[in-house]
Structure formats: C-alpha cells, structure tokens
C-alpha cells in the first residue's frame, strides 16, 4: 500500500472514531393526579470534557424556559430527561423537560 493510501486510511479511521458516540439516557418524572393544561417543553445542552468538566445550570436553564412559557408559573406533571452522548474526548449533555401549564 502506498504511503498516501495508508495516510488516507488512517485519517478516515481517526475521523470515524472521533465522530462516533455512545448514548446514555437518564430520566425522572414528578407526577400528580390527572391534571389539565397546555403542554410546555424546553431543552438545553452544553459540552463537557473527559467527564471532568460537567456543564452547570442546565436544569435551572430548562426550569426558567418552562416557567417563561407558562403565564401562571404553575407547572405540574414535569418529566425530565438527561441525555449524554460521548465522543472521543468530550461529552454533550442535553436536559429536556415537559410539563403541563396550569
């Protein structure tokens, strides 16, 4: 194999390894009795490095977005989900939430 083809194959292999990722999903729900209202949802995401620097304030950002969509400020049946996608050296964290505006 010529040197150029070897470098091209190595570069392609590194790119595939760097762009691939694994998903981890963690979720939680706080529910009350059957509630009526309009559905509101929000999402925030940020990056971390080597699980050493985890993004802060994702949950409070999502909470603020939910409250901003509900004029009364009363939200029930909130369901949250944390998704973490791992890349080679970094992770992308995404927090999403849905609820019912009362």
Backbone as JSON, one array per atom type, in Angstrom:
{
  "sequence": "XXXXXXXXXXXXXXXXXXXXXXXXXXXXXXXXXXXXXXXXXXXXXXXXXXXXXXXXXXXXXXXXXXXXXXXXXXXXXXXXXXXXXXXXXXXXXXXXXXXXXX",
  "N": [[0.86, -1.17, 0.0], [0.59, 2.18, -0.86], [2.17, 5.11, 0.53], [0.49, 7.36, 0.61], [-2.11, 6.25, 0.41], [-2.14, 4.8, 2.79], [-1.98, 6.85, 4.73], [-4.38, 8.16, 4.15], [-6.25, 6.16, 4.8], [-5.7, 5.9, 7.54], [-6.38, 8.47, 8.45], [-9.12, 8.48, 7.83], [-9.98, 6.44, 9.54], [-9.41, 7.58, 12.07], [-11.13, 9.79, 11.98], [-13.62, 8.51, 11.9], [-13.61, 7.24, 14.4], [-13.54, 9.47, 16.08], [-15.94, 10.78, 15.53], [-17.91, 9.03, 16.17], [-20.2, 7.93, 18.71], [-21.5, 7.23, 22.01], [-24.64, 6.75, 23.62], [-26.21, 7.76, 26.64], [-29.02, 7.65, 28.64], [-30.86, 9.19, 31.1], [-33.68, 9.51, 33.11], [-36.41, 11.17, 34.79], [-39.51, 11.53, 36.56], [-41.99, 13.63, 37.9], [-45.04, 13.34, 39.03], [-48.45, 14.24, 39.5], [-51.89, 13.89, 40.42], [-54.34, 13.33, 37.83], [-54.01, 15.93, 35.66], [-54.98, 18.99, 34.06], [-54.23, 21.06, 31.3], [-52.08, 23.11, 29.23], [-49.43, 21.79, 27.26], [-46.02, 22.3, 27.91], [-42.62, 22.64, 26.91], [-39.03, 22.3, 27.1], [-35.51, 22.66, 26.38], [-32.02, 22.26, 26.92], [-28.53, 22.35, 26.23], [-25.05, 21.44, 26.57], [-21.44, 21.21, 26.58], [-19.02, 18.87, 27.9], [-15.79, 17.82, 29.13], [-13.97, 14.9, 29.08], [-15.42, 13.83, 31.21], [-14.69, 15.32, 33.34], [-15.2, 18.02, 33.44], [-18.24, 18.97, 33.94], [-21.13, 20.37, 32.58], [-22.73, 23.14, 34.12], [-25.82, 24.38, 35.51], [-27.72, 23.52, 33.61], [-30.17, 22.36, 34.29], [-31.44, 24.45, 35.72], [-31.62, 26.31, 33.68], [-33.41, 25.05, 31.91], [-35.64, 24.91, 33.62], [-36.21, 27.65, 33.9], [-36.88, 28.23, 31.25], [-39.21, 26.68, 30.97], [-40.89, 27.91, 32.89], [-41.07, 30.44, 31.75], [-42.73, 29.96, 29.61], [-45.17, 29.58, 30.72], [-47.71, 31.47, 31.81], [-48.98, 31.59, 34.36], [-47.12, 30.42, 35.98], [-47.35, 28.05, 37.28], [-46.58, 24.78, 37.05], [-47.19, 21.42, 36.38], [-46.87, 17.78, 36.59], [-44.23, 17.26, 35.63], [-41.72, 16.06, 33.53], [-38.44, 15.0, 33.21], [-35.4, 14.64, 31.32], [-32.14, 13.49, 31.0], [-29.68, 13.4, 28.66], [-26.7, 11.99, 27.62], [-24.15, 12.16, 25.35], [-21.36, 10.52, 24.36], [-18.31, 11.38, 22.95], [-15.04, 11.09, 21.49], [-13.18, 12.54, 23.22], [-14.86, 14.25, 24.48], [-18.09, 15.09, 25.89], [-21.53, 15.5, 25.18], [-24.06, 17.02, 26.86], [-27.5, 16.96, 27.35], [-30.42, 18.35, 28.58], [-33.8, 17.84, 28.8], [-37.22, 18.78, 29.23], [-40.67, 18.34, 29.95], [-43.95, 19.51, 30.69], [-47.13, 20.31, 32.27], [-48.84, 23.26, 31.9], [-50.65, 25.01, 34.21]],
  "CA": [[0.0, 0.0, 0.0], [1.42, 3.37, -0.93], [2.15, 5.96, 1.73], [-0.69, 8.22, 0.55], [-3.28, 5.45, 0.74], [-2.07, 4.46, 4.22], [-2.35, 8.06, 5.48], [-5.8, 8.39, 3.93], [-6.97, 5.16, 5.59], [-5.52, 6.24, 8.95], [-7.19, 9.66, 8.7], [-10.53, 8.08, 7.83], [-10.21, 5.69, 10.77], [-9.44, 8.53, 13.19], [-12.35, 10.58, 11.86], [-14.75, 7.67, 12.28], [-13.55, 7.04, 15.85], [-13.84, 10.73, 16.75], [-17.31, 11.21, 15.32], [-18.86, 8.06, 16.72], [-20.53, 8.25, 20.1], [-22.41, 6.37, 22.75], [-25.69, 7.49, 24.29], [-26.7, 7.37, 27.95], [-30.24, 8.4, 28.91], [-31.37, 9.1, 32.45], [-34.88, 10.34, 33.16], [-37.19, 11.17, 36.02], [-40.82, 12.14, 36.41], [-42.72, 14.01, 39.09], [-46.43, 13.41, 38.56], [-49.52, 14.32, 40.48], [-53.1, 13.3, 39.87], [-54.65, 13.78, 36.46], [-54.04, 17.39, 35.58], [-55.33, 19.54, 32.77], [-53.47, 22.25, 30.96], [-51.34, 23.06, 27.96], [-48.1, 21.2, 27.38], [-44.86, 23.15, 27.68], [-41.39, 21.85, 26.88], [-37.81, 23.09, 26.99], [-34.3, 21.86, 26.22], [-30.75, 22.98, 26.99], [-27.4, 21.43, 26.1], [-23.71, 22.01, 26.71], [-20.36, 20.23, 26.42], [-18.09, 18.57, 28.97], [-14.56, 17.21, 28.64], [-13.46, 13.75, 29.81], [-16.24, 13.71, 32.42], [-14.08, 16.12, 34.39], [-15.91, 19.31, 33.48], [-19.65, 18.75, 33.64], [-21.78, 21.68, 32.49], [-23.6, 23.53, 35.23], [-27.01, 25.21, 35.26], [-28.61, 23.04, 32.56], [-31.51, 22.17, 34.87], [-32.05, 25.75, 36.01], [-31.95, 26.93, 32.39], [-34.65, 24.41, 31.44], [-36.71, 25.36, 34.51], [-36.54, 29.02, 33.52], [-37.59, 28.2, 29.96], [-40.56, 26.18, 31.24], [-41.64, 28.96, 33.6], [-41.31, 31.52, 30.81], [-43.81, 29.59, 28.7], [-46.41, 29.42, 31.49], [-48.0, 32.76, 32.45], [-49.32, 31.46, 35.78], [-45.95, 29.95, 36.7], [-47.64, 26.77, 37.92], [-46.35, 23.69, 36.11], [-47.31, 20.12, 37.04], [-46.54, 16.6, 35.8], [-42.97, 17.54, 34.95], [-40.89, 14.92, 33.18], [-37.14, 15.47, 32.75], [-34.54, 13.63, 30.73], [-30.75, 13.88, 30.77], [-29.04, 12.57, 27.66], [-25.28, 12.27, 27.48], [-23.55, 11.5, 24.21], [-19.91, 10.52, 24.5], [-17.44, 11.36, 21.79], [-13.72, 10.6, 21.83], [-12.67, 13.23, 24.4], [-15.87, 15.18, 25.01], [-19.47, 14.62, 26.04], [-22.58, 16.5, 25.01], [-25.14, 16.81, 27.82], [-28.76, 17.63, 26.99], [-31.52, 18.2, 29.53], [-35.08, 18.24, 28.22], [-38.31, 18.65, 30.19], [-42.02, 18.67, 29.52], [-44.88, 19.63, 31.81], [-48.42, 20.88, 31.99], [-49.05, 24.6, 32.44], [-51.98, 25.09, 34.83]],
  "C": [[0.91, 1.24, 0.0], [1.24, 4.22, 0.32], [0.9, 6.85, 1.76], [-1.96, 7.45, 0.93], [-3.31, 5.08, 2.22], [-2.48, 5.65, 5.07], [-3.84, 8.35, 5.34], [-6.65, 7.42, 4.76], [-6.87, 5.47, 7.08], [-6.36, 7.46, 9.32], [-8.67, 9.34, 8.74], [-10.87, 7.31, 9.1], [-10.29, 6.59, 11.98], [-10.71, 9.37, 13.16], [-13.56, 9.77, 12.29], [-14.77, 7.44, 13.79], [-13.94, 8.31, 16.6], [-15.28, 11.15, 16.62], [-18.34, 10.21, 15.84], [-19.13, 8.42, 18.18], [-21.46, 7.23, 20.69], [-23.43, 7.25, 23.46], [-25.98, 6.89, 25.67], [-27.91, 8.24, 28.24], [-30.67, 8.12, 30.34], [-32.6, 9.99, 32.53], [-35.58, 10.2, 34.5], [-38.5, 11.89, 35.79], [-41.39, 12.46, 37.78], [-44.15, 14.23, 38.64], [-47.38, 13.54, 39.73], [-50.73, 13.62, 39.87], [-53.34, 13.85, 38.47], [-54.82, 15.29, 36.43], [-54.4, 17.81, 34.16], [-54.5, 20.79, 32.55], [-52.79, 22.08, 29.63], [-49.93, 22.54, 28.2], [-47.03, 22.23, 27.06], [-43.62, 22.25, 27.69], [-40.19, 22.77, 26.67], [-36.62, 22.14, 26.88], [-33.08, 22.76, 26.29], [-29.63, 21.95, 26.87], [-26.08, 22.19, 26.2], [-22.7, 20.86, 26.64], [-19.56, 20.06, 27.7], [-16.89, 17.87, 28.37], [-14.13, 16.11, 29.6], [-14.19, 13.48, 31.12], [-15.63, 14.45, 33.61], [-14.77, 17.47, 34.54], [-17.33, 19.07, 32.99], [-20.34, 20.1, 33.6], [-22.74, 21.92, 33.65], [-24.81, 24.29, 34.71], [-27.89, 24.74, 34.11], [-30.03, 22.91, 33.09], [-32.18, 23.5, 35.16], [-32.4, 26.5, 34.73], [-33.27, 26.37, 31.85], [-35.83, 24.84, 32.3], [-37.16, 26.78, 34.16], [-37.29, 29.09, 32.2], [-39.02, 27.7, 30.13], [-41.43, 27.26, 31.88], [-41.97, 30.13, 32.67], [-42.44, 31.24, 29.84], [-45.17, 29.5, 29.39], [-46.7, 30.71, 32.24], [-48.3, 32.65, 33.95], [-48.12, 31.03, 36.62], [-46.15, 28.61, 37.38], [-47.55, 25.66, 36.87], [-46.43, 22.38, 36.88], [-46.95, 19.01, 36.06], [-45.26, 16.8, 34.97], [-42.19, 16.24, 34.75], [-39.57, 15.45, 32.63], [-36.33, 14.31, 32.2], [-33.15, 14.22, 30.52], [-30.17, 12.89, 29.77], [-27.58, 12.98, 27.57], [-24.75, 11.47, 26.29], [-22.04, 11.65, 24.32], [-19.24, 10.48, 23.14], [-16.06, 10.94, 22.28], [-13.18, 11.23, 23.12], [-13.72, 14.1, 25.09], [-17.22, 14.49, 25.1], [-20.41, 15.79, 25.8], [-23.73, 16.13, 25.93], [-26.36, 17.6, 27.35], [-29.81, 17.31, 28.05], [-32.78, 18.68, 28.83], [-36.17, 17.97, 29.25], [-39.62, 19.01, 29.52], [-42.91, 18.72, 30.76], [-46.2, 20.21, 31.34], [-48.56, 22.24, 32.67], [-50.49, 24.67, 32.94], [-52.55, 26.48, 34.69]]
}
